[in-house]
């Protein structure tokens, strides 16, 4: 009895698409070319930045030096001004104690009846010496008589009418003011004119 021959099974063959392989290969090559181009571009940019020349570097350093010296000179001048101001202000308390003595000497000179008296000459000599000391220390007298009243420099003791002195003008100075290197140390005490007296007030004075 004859055996039935087995049917042969068709063998499974792998179909390889040549076009797909070529496309994949082209993509890889394209990526490699892009990386290479990016690297070359970066290298070109770096090479385009030329190093700073010696002349440019010298100019830059010179400008920095000039700016540094200017800043230092300004600092030195500012420190000198501050030291000078400190020295001037350090004597302010002592000078304030001396001013009443000068005021009394000046008042004594106004009460002198005989200018040729040796005692008078001695008082005037002492007064002049004090004035010289105050001047060397930076003090300047503020003369207010006849000036426009200034509340920043003058201290008004009273206002009185005056037929000859305009209103807000200083009629008389009771005490001299002093300025210390641009700083008001003591205001001048003054009497200020309030202007011409009223006509009614004048009539009342005449009737009295």
Secondary structure as a PSIPRED ss2 file (coil, helix, strand):
# PSIPRED VFORMAT (PSIPRED V4.0)

   1 X C   1.000  0.000  0.000
   2 X C   1.000  0.000  0.000
   3 X C   1.000  0.000  0.000
   4 X C   1.000  0.000  0.000
   5 X C   1.000  0.000  0.000
   6 X C   1.000  0.000  0.000
   7 X C   1.000  0.000  0.000
   8 X C   1.000  0.000  0.000
   9 X C   1.000  0.000  0.000
  10 X C   1.000  0.000  0.000
  11 X C   1.000  0.000  0.000
  12 X C   1.000  0.000  0.000
  13 X C   1.000  0.000  0.000
  14 X C   1.000  0.000  0.000
  15 X C   1.000  0.000  0.000
  16 X C   1.000  0.000  0.000
  17 X C   1.000  0.000  0.000
  18 X H   0.000  1.000  0.000
  19 X H   0.000  1.000  0.000
  20 X H   0.000  1.000  0.000
  21 X H   0.000  1.000  0.000
  22 X H   0.000  1.000  0.000
  23 X H   0.000  1.000  0.000
  24 X H   0.000  1.000  0.000
  25 X H   0.000  1.000  0.000
  26 X H   0.000  1.000  0.000
  27 X H   0.000  1.000  0.000
  28 X H   0.000  1.000  0.000
  29 X H   0.000  1.000  0.000
  30 X H   0.000  1.000  0.000
  31 X H   0.000  1.000  0.000
  32 X H   0.000  1.000  0.000
  33 X H   0.000  1.000  0.000
  34 X H   0.000  1.000  0.000
  35 X H   0.000  1.000  0.000
  36 X H   0.000  1.000  0.000
  37 X H   0.000  1.000  0.000
  38 X H   0.000  1.000  0.000
  39 X H   0.000  1.000  0.000
  40 X H   0.000  1.000  0.000
  41 X H   0.000  1.000  0.000
  42 X H   0.000  1.000  0.000
  43 X H   0.000  1.000  0.000
  44 X H   0.000  1.000  0.000
  45 X H   0.000  1.000  0.000
  46 X H   0.000  1.000  0.000
  47 X H   0.000  1.000  0.000
  48 X H   0.000  1.000  0.000
  49 X C   1.000  0.000  0.000
  50 X C   1.000  0.000  0.000
  51 X C   1.000  0.000  0.000
  52 X C   1.000  0.000  0.000
  53 X C   1.000  0.000  0.000
  54 X H   0.000  1.000  0.000
  55 X H   0.000  1.000  0.000
  56 X H   0.000  1.000  0.000
  57 X H   0.000  1.000  0.000
  58 X H   0.000  1.000  0.000
  59 X H   0.000  1.000  0.000
  60 X H   0.000  1.000  0.000
  61 X H   0.000  1.000  0.000
  62 X H   0.000  1.000  0.000
  63 X H   0.000  1.000  0.000
  64 X H   0.000  1.000  0.000
  65 X H   0.000  1.000  0.000
  66 X H   0.000  1.000  0.000
  67 X H   0.000  1.000  0.000
  68 X H   0.000  1.000  0.000
  69 X H   0.000  1.000  0.000
  70 X H   0.000  1.000  0.000
  71 X H   0.000  1.000  0.000
  72 X H   0.000  1.000  0.000
  73 X H   0.000  1.000  0.000
  74 X H   0.000  1.000  0.000
  75 X H   0.000  1.000  0.000
  76 X H   0.000  1.000  0.000
  77 X H   0.000  1.000  0.000
  78 X H   0.000  1.000  0.000
  79 X H   0.000  1.000  0.000
  80 X H   0.000  1.000  0.000
  81 X H   0.000  1.000  0.000
  82 X H   0.000  1.000  0.000
  83 X H   0.000  1.000  0.000
  84 X H   0.000  1.000  0.000
  85 X H   0.000  1.000  0.000
  86 X H   0.000  1.000  0.000
  87 X H   0.000  1.000  0.000
  88 X H   0.000  1.000  0.000
  89 X H   0.000  1.000  0.000
  90 X H   0.000  1.000  0.000
  91 X C   1.000  0.000  0.000
  92 X H   0.000  1.000  0.000
  93 X H   0.000  1.000  0.000
  94 X H   0.000  1.000  0.000
  95 X H   0.000  1.000  0.000
  96 X H   0.000  1.000  0.000
  97 X H   0.000  1.000  0.000
  98 X H   0.000  1.000  0.000
  99 X H   0.000  1.000  0.000
 100 X H   0.000  1.000  0.000
 101 X H   0.000  1.000  0.000
 102 X H   0.000  1.000  0.000
 103 X H   0.000  1.000  0.000
 104 X H   0.000  1.000  0.000
 105 X H   0.000  1.000  0.000
 106 X H   0.000  1.000  0.000
 107 X H   0.000  1.000  0.000
 108 X H   0.000  1.000  0.000
 109 X H   0.000  1.000  0.000
 110 X H   0.000  1.000  0.000
 111 X C   1.000  0.000  0.000
 112 X C   1.000  0.000  0.000
 113 X C   1.000  0.000  0.000
 114 X C   1.000  0.000  0.000
 115 X C   1.000  0.000  0.000
 116 X C   1.000  0.000  0.000
 117 X C   1.000  0.000  0.000
 118 X H   0.000  1.000  0.000
 119 X H   0.000  1.000  0.000
 120 X H   0.000  1.000  0.000
 121 X H   0.000  1.000  0.000
 122 X H   0.000  1.000  0.000
 123 X H   0.000  1.000  0.000
 124 X H   0.000  1.000  0.000
 125 X H   0.000  1.000  0.000
 126 X H   0.000  1.000  0.000
 127 X H   0.000  1.000  0.000
 128 X H   0.000  1.000  0.000
 129 X H   0.000  1.000  0.000
 130 X H   0.000  1.000  0.000
 131 X H   0.000  1.000  0.000
 132 X H   0.000  1.000  0.000
 133 X H   0.000  1.000  0.000
 134 X H   0.000  1.000  0.000
 135 X H   0.000  1.000  0.000
 136 X H   0.000  1.000  0.000
 137 X C   1.000  0.000  0.000
 138 X C   1.000  0.000  0.000
 139 X E   0.000  0.000  1.000
 140 X E   0.000  0.000  1.000
 141 X E   0.000  0.000  1.000
 142 X E   0.000  0.000  1.000
 143 X C   1.000  0.000  0.000
 144 X C   1.000  0.000  0.000
 145 X C   1.000  0.000  0.000
 146 X C   1.000  0.000  0.000
 147 X C   1.000  0.000  0.000
 148 X E   0.000  0.000  1.000
 149 X C   1.000  0.000  0.000
 150 X C   1.000  0.000  0.000
 151 X C   1.000  0.000  0.000
 152 X C   1.000  0.000  0.000
 153 X C   1.000  0.000  0.000
 154 X E   0.000  0.000  1.000
 155 X E   0.000  0.000  1.000
 156 X E   0.000  0.000  1.000
 157 X E   0.000  0.000  1.000
 158 X E   0.000  0.000  1.000
 159 X E   0.000  0.000  1.000
 160 X E   0.000  0.000  1.000
 161 X C   1.000  0.000  0.000
 162 X C   1.000  0.000  0.000
 163 X C   1.000  0.000  0.000
 164 X C   1.000  0.000  0.000
 165 X C   1.000  0.000  0.000
 166 X C   1.000  0.000  0.000
 167 X C   1.000  0.000  0.000
 168 X C   1.000  0.000  0.000
 169 X E   0.000  0.000  1.000
 170 X E   0.000  0.000  1.000
 171 X E   0.000  0.000  1.000
 172 X E   0.000  0.000  1.000
 173 X E   0.000  0.000  1.000
 174 X E   0.000  0.000  1.000
 175 X E   0.000  0.000  1.000
 176 X C   1.000  0.000  0.000
 177 X E   0.000  0.000  1.000
 178 X E   0.000  0.000  1.000
 179 X E   0.000  0.000  1.000
 180 X E   0.000  0.000  1.000
 181 X C   1.000  0.000  0.000
 182 X C   1.000  0.000  0.000
 183 X E   0.000  0.000  1.000
 184 X E   0.000  0.000  1.000
 185 X E   0.000  0.000  1.000
 186 X E   0.000  0.000  1.000
 187 X C   1.000  0.000  0.000
 188 X E   0.000  0.000  1.000
 189 X E   0.000  0.000  1.000
 190 X E   0.000  0.000  1.000
 191 X E   0.000  0.000  1.000
 192 X E   0.000  0.000  1.000
 193 X E   0.000  0.000  1.000
 194 X C   1.000  0.000  0.000
 195 X C   1.000  0.000  0.000
 196 X C   1.000  0.000  0.000
 197 X C   1.000  0.000  0.000
 198 X C   1.000  0.000  0.000
 199 X H   0.000  1.000  0.000
 200 X H   0.000  1.000  0.000
 201 X H   0.000  1.000  0.000
 202 X H   0.000  1.000  0.000
 203 X H   0.000  1.000  0.000
 204 X H   0.000  1.000  0.000
 205 X H   0.000  1.000  0.000
 206 X H   0.000  1.000  0.000
 207 X H   0.000  1.000  0.000
 208 X C   1.000  0.000  0.000
